[in-house]
Amino acid sequence: AMLGDLLLMIQDTDLFIPGMMAFIGMQVCYGMVFWRGIRASARRPTPAHYVVVGGPVVAYIGGFVYYLSGILAKNPALQILWGPIAAYAVV
């Protein structure tokens, strides 16, 4: 996260994509740690738990990406960011 912040703070050149890549790396690391914690826990979640907790998260992310797609489609200069933003949202 700190690397991503530092890359976004540099104003001499556009480092938005490398900054996003750093944040994606951070999210992957968080995911791995949470997954290991779940697997090590004596109380394992059921498939229904994943649906109840994950369903609203997936719905929110889907709605947010849909909302952003409309904004990015209206501005040709921002269309290049669609791929990285969608990838970040999926991760």
C-alpha positions as CSV (number, residue, x, y, z in Angstrom):
1,A,0.0,0.0,0.0
2,M,2.8,2.4,0.8
3,L,4.5,1.7,-2.5
4,G,1.2,2.4,-4.3
5,D,0.8,5.7,-2.4
6,L,4.4,6.7,-3.2
7,L,3.9,6.0,-6.9
8,L,0.7,8.1,-7.0
9,M,2.4,11.0,-5.2
10,I,5.1,11.3,-7.9
11,Q,3.9,14.1,-10.1
12,D,6.7,14.3,-12.6
13,T,5.4,11.3,-14.6
14,D,2.1,9.4,-14.8
15,L,2.6,6.4,-12.5
16,F,-1.1,5.6,-12.0
17,I,-0.9,2.1,-13.5
18,P,2.2,1.0,-11.5
19,G,0.4,2.5,-8.4
20,M,-2.7,0.4,-9.1
21,M,-0.5,-2.7,-9.7
22,A,1.1,-2.1,-6.2
23,F,-2.4,-1.9,-4.7
24,I,-3.5,-5.1,-6.5
25,G,-0.4,-6.8,-5.0
26,M,-1.4,-5.6,-1.6
27,Q,-5.0,-6.9,-2.1
28,V,-3.7,-10.3,-3.2
29,C,-1.5,-10.5,-0.1
30,Y,-4.5,-9.6,2.1
31,G,-6.5,-12.3,0.4
32,M,-3.9,-14.9,1.0
33,V,-3.6,-14.0,4.7
34,F,-7.4,-14.1,5.2
35,W,-7.7,-17.4,3.3
36,R,-4.9,-18.9,5.5
37,G,-6.7,-17.6,8.6
38,I,-10.0,-19.2,7.5
39,R,-8.3,-22.5,6.7
40,A,-6.6,-22.5,10.1
41,S,-9.8,-21.7,12.0
42,A,-11.6,-24.5,13.8
43,R,-14.9,-22.9,12.8
44,R,-15.1,-23.1,9.1
45,P,-17.6,-21.1,7.1
46,T,-20.3,-23.0,5.3
47,P,-21.1,-22.4,1.6
48,A,-24.2,-20.5,2.7
49,H,-22.0,-18.1,4.7
50,Y,-20.0,-17.3,1.5
51,V,-23.3,-16.5,-0.3
52,V,-24.6,-14.4,2.5
53,V,-21.4,-12.4,3.0
54,G,-20.0,-12.5,-0.6
55,G,-23.3,-11.9,-2.4
56,P,-23.7,-8.3,-1.3
57,V,-20.0,-7.6,-1.9
58,V,-20.1,-9.0,-5.5
59,A,-23.3,-7.0,-6.1
60,Y,-21.7,-3.8,-4.9
61,I,-18.6,-4.3,-6.9
62,G,-20.6,-5.1,-10.0
63,G,-22.8,-2.0,-9.6
64,F,-19.7,0.2,-9.0
65,V,-17.9,-1.1,-12.1
66,Y,-21.1,-0.6,-14.1
67,Y,-21.4,3.0,-12.8
68,L,-17.7,3.7,-13.6
69,S,-18.1,2.2,-17.1
70,G,-20.6,4.9,-17.9
71,I,-18.4,7.7,-16.6
72,L,-15.3,6.3,-18.4
73,A,-17.2,5.9,-21.7
74,K,-18.1,9.6,-21.7
75,N,-14.5,10.7,-21.5
76,P,-12.1,9.4,-24.2
77,A,-9.1,10.4,-22.2
78,L,-10.2,8.1,-19.3
79,Q,-11.1,5.1,-21.5
80,I,-7.6,3.7,-21.2
81,L,-8.1,3.3,-17.5
82,W,-11.1,0.9,-17.9
83,G,-9.0,-2.3,-18.0
84,P,-6.9,-1.5,-14.9
85,I,-9.9,-0.3,-12.9
86,A,-12.0,-3.3,-13.8
87,A,-9.0,-5.6,-13.0
88,Y,-8.6,-3.9,-9.6
89,A,-12.3,-4.3,-8.9
90,V,-12.2,-8.0,-9.6
91,V,-9.1,-8.5,-7.5
